[in-house]
Amino acid sequence: MYCMSVSHKMAPVNIREKLAFSTKEKAELIERLMKKDSITGVVVLCTCNRSEIYVSGSKYAVRELQREAAGLKNVRLGELIKYLNVYQEESAIRHLFKVACGFDSMVLGEDEILGQVREAYQYSRESGAADYELNVLFQKAMAAAKRIKTDTRLSRTPLSIATLVANEVFHFNNEGEYKDVMVIGMTGKMGGTITKNLLSKPGIRVTGTVRTHSSDLLLKVDSDRIREVDYKERYQYMNDMDVVISATLGPHYTITREELEKCANSDKKRLFIDVAVPVDMDPEIREYPGLTLYDIDYFETLSKNNTQIKLKELDCAREIMEEELDGALKEILFHPYISQMDELKEVLSGKRLDTLLYRIRDHVTSEDLKVVLRTLDGLKDWMREE
């Protein structure tokens, strides 16, 4: 197997865009490549951070792949070559496993890539472009990723502040069917990311403040669980909120103890989250009855702790990947010999074992001989056990 890769590791976004294949272009590329005598299988994987084409076939497959991909996208190969990674044989197989398991992603261990790999493989399979080798390798890579997801906490340990905030809100206890959450500064970079993370979870309604009424964010988020209110009117809605999050770049407090006391009753459990630097919320609101206040330091500590957890889980995840990778390599290496079993039996028929061993000894390296002898020792043990 071979792989041609353009990813966030080497290529800027304008280069990645040039090799981003639409569904129609994927179909055309697969059709073109499958007509080549040197190519027996194709899988095209495209995400926002990478475009990768996996092919199986002869040593000429990569040359045909590069020529057809550049021609289809109408770009000069010379313009792209310095941004390309080309993987061959075992290194290509290892790369596929690393991609599927989330080891090659911008966010270590993210599991969204598994769905994207599965979709790319399934498309090729339905198109008749996945041969024996690609079938085995993609299925084994996906199995490794599933094991890592199930047996480790690698993908379940968030690092980003926005994700940690959304998780904290989701786990905050309240008595109603919905948690009502106000995001002050919803249309800012951090506020917008937090809002999208919140809406990805069930049971959360978002009231977002904006400086002027604008539906820019609402156009991007398809949900009836979000509404905009004017920033100046934020205190009018405060009493109904279970959680208030502030993420602005302003120089003044967005929430003060004095104004909060005027609008919010004190018999309700509330969570306030301030992710701004400098702080958005008056620190004195910590003393308000029933209110818990978390600032950016709290979430940065969580992120650092999770980083340590993730690094520990990474060792376990790598062991799983290596185990599954070894199984895949053995299956691929052994497969050609299945059809040769009868021929091997005939060739070896009547040959003395000692003659064969001396012949092997005289024609392999010392390292290869060690492997053969260790295998013989293992065979003796297996036969005795039977």
DRENTOR-488457 format. One line per field, with one value per residue (C-alpha): residue number from 1; y, x, z. Coordinates in Angstrom, 3 decimals. Layout:
BEGIN
volo c(NUM/...)
v c(Y/...)
u c(X/...)
w c(Z/...)
END
This chain:
BEGIN
volo c(1/2/3/4/5/6/7/8/9/10/11/12/13/14/15/16/17/18/19/20/21/22/23/24/25/26/27/28/29/30/31/32/33/34/35/36/37/38/39/40/41/42/43/44/45/46/47/48/49/50/51/52/53/54/55/56/57/58/59/60/61/62/63/64/65/66/67/68/69/70/71/72/73/74/75/76/77/78/79/80/81/82/83/84/85/86/87/88/89/90/91/92/93/94/95/96/97/98/99/100/101/102/103/104/105/106/107/108/109/110/111/112/113/114/115/116/117/118/119/120/121/122/123/124/125/126/127/128/129/130/131/132/133/134/135/136/137/138/139/140/141/142/143/144/145/146/147/148/149/150/151/152/153/154/155/156/157/158/159/160/161/162/163/164/165/166/167/168/169/170/171/172/173/174/175/176/177/178/179/180/181/182/183/184/185/186/187/188/189/190/191/192/193/194/195/196/197/198/199/200/201/202/203/204/205/206/207/208/209/210/211/212/213/214/215/216/217/218/219/220/221/222/223/224/225/226/227/228/229/230/231/232/233/234/235/236/237/238/239/240/241/242/243/244/245/246/247/248/249/250/251/252/253/254/255/256/257/258/259/260/261/262/263/264/265/266/267/268/269/270/271/272/273/274/275/276/277/278/279/280/281/282/283/284/285/286/287/288/289/290/291/292/293/294/295/296/297/298/299/300/301/302/303/304/305/306/307/308/309/310/311/312/313/314/315/316/317/318/319/320/321/322/323/324/325/326/327/328/329/330/331/332/333/334/335/336/337/338/339/340/341/342/343/344/345/346/347/348/349/350/351/352/353/354/355/356/357/358/359/360/361/362/363/364/365/366/367/368/369/370/371/372/373/374/375/376/377/378/379/380/381/382/383/384/385/386)
v c(0.000/3.584/6.901/10.457/12.921/16.682/17.658/20.426/19.200/20.448/22.354/25.747/25.993/27.443/24.361/21.969/23.655/22.922/19.205/19.099/16.724/17.101/13.967/14.263/14.702/11.696/9.561/10.793/10.302/6.764/5.973/7.327/5.495/2.169/2.160/2.099/-1.261/-0.360/0.284/-2.321/-0.291/3.325/5.117/8.926/10.543/14.277/16.299/19.968/19.270/16.645/15.108/11.609/9.052/5.431/3.084/-0.532/-1.873/-1.935/0.392/2.647/3.364/6.493/8.095/7.496/8.741/12.026/12.663/12.006/13.939/17.022/16.797/16.505/19.543/21.452/22.231/21.720/18.781/20.810/23.384/20.731/18.376/20.091/19.845/16.165/13.229/9.914/6.740/3.312/-0.237/-0.696/3.054/3.662/1.023/2.512/5.987/4.762/3.289/6.522/8.574/6.303/6.186/9.988/10.065/12.262/14.770/18.376/17.352/14.177/11.265/13.021/10.359/12.287/11.073/7.465/8.263/10.059/7.102/4.712/6.881/7.098/3.339/2.540/4.823/2.962/-0.390/0.503/1.791/-1.532/0.160/-1.586/-4.688/-7.403/-5.394/-2.176/-4.126/-5.828/-2.749/-0.301/-2.769/-3.503/0.213/0.962/-1.969/-0.552/2.879/1.346/-0.565/2.600/4.487/1.725/0.689/4.059/7.585/9.149/10.491/11.135/13.521/17.063/19.729/22.832/25.471/25.634/21.891/21.881/24.756/22.967/19.773/21.676/23.185/19.824/18.201/21.118/19.947/21.721/20.587/21.601/19.756/22.317/24.258/27.897/29.321/32.903/33.448/37.038/37.786/34.993/36.322/36.539/33.795/32.100/32.813/31.412/28.225/27.730/28.258/25.623/23.183/23.834/23.249/19.943/18.643/17.862/19.751/23.159/26.407/29.348/33.048/34.951/38.626/40.781/44.431/45.024/42.677/40.399/36.988/36.035/33.243/32.147/31.578/29.135/27.293/25.441/25.190/26.387/26.347/29.654/33.309/36.682/39.537/42.955/43.146/46.147/44.012/41.099/41.681/41.437/37.731/36.941/35.613/32.883/31.633/28.510/29.259/32.496/32.461/35.576/35.646/39.223/41.392/44.468/46.460/46.552/43.965/42.379/41.226/43.118/42.066/45.188/44.730/40.985/41.499/43.754/41.194/37.661/35.946/34.192/30.876/29.308/27.283/28.950/28.485/31.500/30.980/33.716/32.751/36.291/37.781/40.218/38.931/39.876/39.171/40.961/38.496/39.541/37.589/34.486/35.497/35.561/32.781/29.625/30.886/29.076/31.058/29.451/31.573/30.825/29.517/26.722/25.542/25.912/23.667/21.134/21.291/20.687/17.767/16.296/16.669/14.463/11.925/11.972/11.354/8.345/6.977/7.513/4.790/2.296/3.428/2.968/-0.586/-1.348/0.179/-1.764/-5.015/-4.492/-3.235/-6.348/-8.532/-6.629/-6.913/-10.659/-11.155/-9.186/-10.958/-14.428/-14.047/-14.722/-18.062/-19.433/-20.136/-21.693/-24.293/-27.254/-26.246/-25.938/-29.336/-30.858/-29.133/-30.133/-33.672/-36.261/-33.664/-34.369/-31.734/-31.568/-30.934/-28.090/-26.538/-26.652/-25.095/-22.303/-21.790/-21.324/-18.881/-16.417/-13.791/-14.528/-12.348/-14.223/-17.527/-16.466/-15.935/-19.364/-21.125/-19.303/-20.370/-23.990/-23.805/-22.496/-25.274/-27.911/-26.440/-26.249/-29.850/-31.134/-29.302/-31.090)
u c(0.000/1.047/-0.262/0.035/-0.745/-1.230/-1.949/-1.774/1.707/3.375/0.877/-0.775/-4.521/-4.315/-2.364/-4.723/-7.638/-6.091/-6.183/-9.570/-11.748/-15.503/-17.663/-17.875/-14.103/-13.472/-15.618/-13.787/-10.341/-11.185/-12.520/-9.361/-6.986/-8.807/-8.235/-4.464/-2.735/-0.442/-3.309/-5.644/-7.352/-8.040/-9.354/-9.652/-9.781/-10.531/-11.025/-10.562/-6.943/-5.843/-6.296/-4.891/-5.108/-4.295/-3.588/-2.530/-0.660/2.790/5.756/4.430/1.199/2.500/3.614/0.199/-1.528/0.382/-0.146/-3.897/-4.536/-2.673/-4.355/-7.843/-7.297/-5.553/-2.436/1.218/2.740/5.915/3.910/2.703/5.631/7.318/4.077/3.482/4.282/4.509/4.424/5.256/4.505/4.885/5.289/2.017/0.244/1.605/0.515/-3.042/-3.213/-1.904/-4.486/-7.416/-6.396/-6.146/-2.373/-1.815/-4.596/-4.210/-6.005/-4.331/-6.743/-9.758/-12.156/-14.003/-11.355/-12.495/-15.881/-14.194/-11.881/-14.843/-16.821/-13.899/-13.324/-17.024/-17.280/-14.435/-15.883/-19.259/-17.463/-15.635/-12.280/-11.280/-9.205/-8.155/-5.223/-7.191/-10.088/-7.838/-5.798/-8.688/-10.765/-7.814/-7.030/-10.652/-10.689/-7.587/-9.223/-12.384/-10.343/-8.488/-11.756/-13.248/-10.246/-8.563/-9.579/-7.565/-10.520/-12.640/-10.150/-10.781/-8.081/-9.705/-11.152/-14.396/-14.975/-14.136/-16.576/-19.362/-18.716/-18.851/-22.197/-23.559/-22.703/-23.979/-27.002/-30.297/-33.868/-35.451/-35.729/-33.418/-30.407/-30.753/-27.327/-26.364/-23.232/-22.052/-20.015/-21.567/-20.378/-16.727/-14.254/-14.292/-17.973/-18.988/-16.962/-18.407/-21.927/-21.496/-20.081/-23.053/-25.587/-23.934/-25.187/-28.809/-30.889/-29.206/-30.821/-28.558/-29.287/-26.425/-25.674/-24.537/-23.562/-25.881/-28.566/-26.932/-27.929/-24.450/-24.054/-27.672/-27.247/-24.413/-26.122/-29.294/-31.042/-34.222/-32.367/-30.590/-31.673/-29.948/-30.468/-28.894/-25.912/-27.465/-30.484/-28.488/-29.597/-33.248/-32.745/-30.307/-32.835/-33.934/-30.403/-28.884/-25.462/-23.839/-20.652/-18.692/-16.065/-15.511/-12.482/-13.944/-12.114/-15.079/-16.944/-19.859/-21.343/-21.078/-22.213/-24.310/-26.298/-26.659/-28.281/-30.898/-32.086/-31.424/-33.040/-30.692/-32.535/-31.367/-28.241/-26.201/-22.904/-20.981/-17.996/-15.522/-13.070/-11.909/-8.461/-8.590/-11.601/-15.136/-16.930/-16.685/-14.850/-17.197/-20.064/-18.417/-20.054/-23.521/-25.701/-25.967/-23.491/-20.311/-17.774/-15.060/-12.430/-9.956/-7.345/-9.730/-10.097/-6.406/-5.629/-8.173/-6.574/-3.070/-4.291/-6.065/-2.892/-1.073/-3.911/-3.871/-0.122/-0.472/-3.356/-1.292/1.158/-1.680/-3.231/0.063/0.359/-3.120/-2.260/1.012/-0.759/-3.427/-0.832/1.273/-1.773/-2.540/1.037/1.097/-2.164/-0.922/2.463/0.946/-1.902/0.137/1.310/-2.195/-2.539/0.952/0.334/-0.085/2.993/5.060/3.889/4.994/8.388/9.079/7.732/10.382/12.947/14.798/14.348/18.094/18.850/16.338/17.753/21.347/20.162/18.428/21.501/23.753/21.484/20.168/21.720/22.429/19.486/17.130/18.505/17.681/14.058/13.896/15.394/13.105/10.175/11.370/11.618/8.070/6.873/8.401/6.538/3.238/3.543/4.288/1.257/-0.948)
w c(0.000/-0.677/0.669/-0.625/2.147/2.363/5.963/8.564/9.514/6.337/4.226/4.873/4.432/0.892/-0.251/1.535/-0.192/-3.591/-2.883/-1.143/-3.181/-3.402/-3.515/-7.302/-7.593/-5.326/-7.603/-10.701/-9.139/-8.045/-11.529/-13.181/-10.859/-11.041/-14.821/-14.263/-14.554/-11.657/-9.211/-7.685/-4.936/-3.892/-0.807/-0.723/2.728/2.982/6.182/7.004/7.998/5.489/2.068/1.763/-1.024/-0.274/-3.166/-3.480/-6.468/-8.039/-7.485/-10.263/-8.361/-6.601/-9.864/-11.435/-8.289/-8.184/-11.892/-11.792/-8.551/-9.809/-13.209/-11.745/-9.500/-12.307/-10.276/-11.125/-9.291/-8.836/-6.901/-4.444/-4.152/-1.201/0.786/0.038/2.271/0.462/2.539/1.167/2.252/6.029/6.665/4.760/6.838/10.072/8.947/8.300/11.805/13.362/11.438/12.321/16.002/16.259/16.819/13.754/14.504/15.653/18.867/20.108/20.310/18.792/17.582/14.871/12.435/12.945/11.413/8.524/7.852/7.983/5.550/3.096/3.204/2.856/-0.192/-1.894/-0.943/-2.440/-5.552/-5.976/-5.344/-2.103/-2.862/-0.394/0.972/1.567/3.060/5.592/6.503/6.875/8.882/11.176/11.598/12.508/14.942/16.643/16.934/18.430/21.015/21.996/22.337/24.494/26.581/27.224/28.187/25.384/23.393/26.487/28.115/26.821/26.777/25.239/27.547/25.533/25.845/29.546/30.139/28.241/30.219/33.507/32.531/31.399/34.746/36.836/38.826/38.539/39.024/35.728/32.436/30.831/32.041/31.044/30.227/29.424/27.344/27.595/24.474/22.433/19.063/20.122/19.275/22.680/23.318/19.948/20.444/23.928/22.572/19.882/22.441/24.728/21.975/21.099/24.457/25.326/27.869/27.477/26.274/25.495/25.835/24.205/24.581/21.676/21.574/18.625/17.392/14.856/13.547/12.301/14.836/14.603/10.881/11.611/14.465/13.503/16.862/18.512/21.836/21.271/21.360/21.200/23.640/23.799/26.123/27.901/28.844/30.322/33.936/32.915/32.159/34.966/37.482/35.044/34.428/35.988/34.521/33.360/31.285/30.397/27.624/26.480/25.828/27.506/30.206/32.621/34.682/32.846/36.185/39.480/42.939/43.335/40.109/40.630/44.026/42.419/39.861/41.099/44.058/46.473/46.916/43.663/42.985/40.222/38.410/37.078/34.771/33.889/31.128/30.343/30.921/32.637/34.553/33.471/36.746/40.060/42.391/45.225/43.630/45.124/48.395/46.863/48.389/46.252/43.658/42.535/40.534/38.386/36.628/33.829/36.297/37.317/33.720/32.892/35.868/34.593/31.153/32.559/34.656/31.645/29.598/32.101/32.004/28.220/28.062/30.369/28.315/25.169/26.202/26.569/23.290/21.460/22.763/21.417/18.042/17.791/18.632/15.978/13.478/13.980/13.334/10.131/8.859/9.534/7.646/4.642/4.613/4.976/2.481/-0.728/0.689/1.209/-2.504/-2.556/0.156/-2.233/-4.209/-1.010/0.170/-3.123/-3.101/0.502/0.169/1.032/2.150/5.393/8.115/8.878/5.183/5.129/8.298/7.015/3.756/5.681/7.890/4.881/3.024/5.635/7.886/11.530/12.567/10.246/11.542/15.116/14.044/12.387/15.411/17.852/15.691/15.822/19.614/19.705/17.395/19.701/22.677/20.767/19.551/23.054/24.446/21.906)
END
